Amino acid sequence: MRTGKLSAVWRNERLGLMMIAASLAVIMLTVGLLFSYQQKADEAHIREQGVSLARVLSRMPFAQLLPAAGQQGVLSLLQYGQADPAFAYLLIVDPHGTALNEVSSPGVIAPGVPLSANPTSWLGERTLRLSSDGRAVQEFHAPLFDQGQLAGYLRLAYFKPGFGLDADQVPFFATLALPIFLLTPLFYFLVRREIRPLQTVNSQIDQLLEKGNWHRVEVGATGELRDFMDRFNHFIELARNRIDALEADRADLETSAKVLSYQRSRIESVVQSIPDAIMILDESGAVGLANARLATLLGVDPNRVIGQKPNEWCDNPEVVAFLAGCGSASTPGYRSDSVEFSPAEAPEKRIAVSAYPLFSPRDMSQILGNLVVFRDITAEMLARRSSGEFVAHVAHELKSPLNVIAMYSESLQGEDGQSEAFRIEAANVVHDEVERLSMLINNILSITKIEMGSISIERHRVKLRDLLEDTFNAVSRGGRGDDLKFIIDLPREMSPVAVDKDLMRIAINNLLTNAIKYNRPGGTVSLVAQETGGKVRICIRDTGVGIAAEDQERIFQKFFRSEQEEVRAKAGHGLGLSLVREIVHLHHGALSVSSTPGEGSEFTIEFDKETELLKQAV
Amino acid sequence: MRRILIVDDEPHVVRVLKLALERAGYVVDQAGDGKEALDYLQRSEPDVLITDIDMPRMTGRELCTHIDKELPDRLFQIFILTSRAEVEHREWSRVIPNVSFLEKPVSIRNLVARLDEHFAKVPISQA
């Protein structure tokens, strides 16, 4: 657009244009002043000349001024002698104004303007205009006297100097104007030359700013600009180095932030994976951190709980009191540091809460908060309980035979001890009870050892046939003799098997004892062994009271005794079968039972022969 | 004549106690378990009932509860032979009156002494 271009031109070139305009103005002012001075000088010159000439001429005798015919008058001489371009005319007029003699420049007609009769104005000057071309003339007039009488007037006129150039003044003015006019562009270009580097620098700096890429600005410059540029570039370099250093620091910080973040997230994942529920309380008791396990253990959303005090998220008053006491105000170590409770919504669970103060690493006396650990100790509690129960059971079982022995022995000490019959009776009873007691104690020991894992079976190659026979004989001999029939059926040759002799003996013994105990009068106890392929099978059968279907699963539990009358009628502590099962398991065998209440029961032990075991192991 | 009912499923225990108590001058009856005991109590009341706790079908504790329900006006003292005297005593003594505990293994001398002590305080009941 034109206006745009114009304003752009103005913007870019305004210095030059201004300079030109200024120089023009200066020229014009100078010229004007010169002209005006010239004019004034000319005027003064004319006046001087005019007045003095008029005076001189007016003193001359009148006759000389009026030449006789044929003679050159003074006036003509004057005219030619003068050669003044400003001379307009010289006129001699009589007092009435009639011209008597006239000398004038070519083309000039003196205006016939009369002079005033007032003698005071006979000598003076006035400005007149020529009627021919209207030019102004300055007329000097003086009176002329002839023998003391006014003979006329002298009128001498010069052209008034105008405000303008004379032809011969042009070179002067030209000489004056030209340098001025030439110098101006010169200065302008000089200045521009100086400024040009700055413009380059400017545009380069613009680029720098735009691109953000800091580099040296190269510019061909001299003098102060060069110094400036050098300093500028130096500054740029320093800035650049600083920026590079900062960038490097920033990259380092980023990396270390990443590393920290990684470590933190690793620790966080550790915290989240810890199988216990963990919580960190700050000094005021508010939750700072809680891991995900809190939800499964206590049913509390770990995210919701952040920033809350114990009484806000926990229902259990004991726990709240415990956690509230974890504040830094309380002296560490002087109160119980853990508490157990069962959550209301899951009363079968048992949870232990422990609090550990978090000491500031810089100042060991300052506590930053507390680490609270919630641990599910349900299993521990059950184990404790069951072991407690076991011990109670054992003690109870032990006390019963002891009781009988105590009473009999006490009686023996008394009067009853005198009776021979009583003594025999007492001896028998005590003996039986002692046996019962020892068996019980042995069973308990074995079971406990096996459960603790401190029994490792010692397998030896054993002649199974002999073992079974011996055990059977031992038991049947001591049998209660309720007319029981004892049957043993073993293959003539049995391959040796690797079993623990003692444990196997206990197992067979227990089964046989049961078979005898829970039998009917006139019943049968049989022990049958078979070898099939890679397995050995041992069956112990009785014709006794049998086991009710619902009890068949539970008979192998420790201390279990059926509620059945016939069972309860017999003395027993309920450990025999559980021991048999443990022993069979240790031998990697299988124990099974089949029974019909009222008819009898059959217990079967089955295990692999040695070779099979080896094969399996391999 | 002081009558004592012994309730225990262990025949040996019953035998020895009976001998000793009869020697001490008491009349002793026996029951093999709680049901037998209750049947007996329908017919007559002893002066003292001695019972074990662990018995089949009905424990000594259940027996006492039944007695308390069916014979709220009983006069006779109950002695319980237990291997867990402490705990039971604390629980029971609040619930069922006229119950004493004896810890196993029972010393016969001790038992006889306790019985004598008891009867010294109580007037002879009507036959």
Interface residues (C-beta under 8 A of the other chain):
Chain A: A392 A395 H396 K399 S400 L402 N403 V404 I405 A406 M407 Y408 E410 S411 G414 E415 D416 F422 V429 E433 E563 E565 R568 A569 A571
Chain B: D9 E10 H12 V13 V16 L17 L19 A20 R23 D54 P56 R57 L81 S83 R84 K104 P105 V106 S107 I108 R109
